[in-house]
Amino acid sequence: MLARDIMTPNPSVVKKDTRVEEIIRIMVEKEIVLVPVVEGDNTNKLIGVVARLDILREKLNEGFITIEKREALSRT
């Protein structure tokens, strides 16, 4: 078996300046867990990927930072 036998042809890709909300919309709509990120120029060179786990981790970190700041304020 080769990669071409199991790959997704014409995958949805995003540019590095695509908003996370748009990436989430694509993931939900296409029912995928990984979106390739390509250069913004005409080369469409692969420069990375965004996974659902990446988004979840970042959103959780935002929440913990907010909670931490609130707790610090209430302790003073």
C-alpha positions in Angstrom: 0.0 0.0 0.0 1.2 3.5 -0.9 0.4 6.9 0.6 -1.5 7.8 -2.7 -3.8 4.8 -2.0 -5.1 6.2 1.3 -4.5 10.0 1.1 -7.1 12.6 0.9 -6.9 14.2 -2.6 -7.3 18.0 -2.7 -7.2 18.6 1.1 -8.5 21.7 2.7 -5.6 24.0 3.5 -5.2 27.3 5.3 -2.6 30.1 5.1 -0.6 31.0 8.2 -2.7 34.1 8.9 -6.0 32.3 8.8 -8.1 33.0 12.0 -8.6 30.0 14.3 -12.4 30.4 14.1 -12.1 29.8 10.3 -10.0 26.7 10.9 -12.5 25.4 13.4 -15.3 26.0 10.9 -13.4 24.0 8.2 -12.7 21.1 10.6 -16.3 20.9 11.6 -17.7 21.2 8.1 -15.3 18.7 6.6 -15.2 16.4 9.7 -11.4 16.4 9.8 -9.0 16.7 12.7 -6.0 18.1 10.9 -5.6 21.1 8.6 -2.4 21.7 6.6 -1.0 25.2 6.7 0.7 26.5 3.6 2.7 29.6 2.6 0.7 32.7 1.7 2.4 33.0 -1.7 1.6 31.0 -4.9 3.9 28.1 -4.0 1.5 26.7 -1.4 4.5 25.1 0.3 3.5 23.1 3.4 4.8 24.9 6.5 2.9 23.1 9.2 -0.4 21.7 10.4 -3.1 22.7 12.9 -4.8 19.8 14.8 -7.9 19.9 16.9 -5.6 19.1 19.9 -3.5 22.3 19.1 -6.7 24.4 19.2 -8.0 22.8 22.4 -4.6 23.2 24.1 -4.5 26.9 23.2 -8.1 27.5 24.3 -7.5 25.8 27.6 -4.3 27.8 28.2 -6.3 31.0 27.6 -8.9 29.9 30.2 -6.3 29.0 32.8 -4.5 32.3 32.3 -7.8 34.1 32.8 -8.6 32.1 35.9 -5.1 32.6 37.3 -5.4 36.4 36.9 -8.8 36.4 38.5 -7.6 34.4 41.5 -4.6 36.7 41.9 -6.9 39.7 42.0 -9.2 38.1 44.6 -6.3 37.3 46.9 -5.2 40.9 47.3 
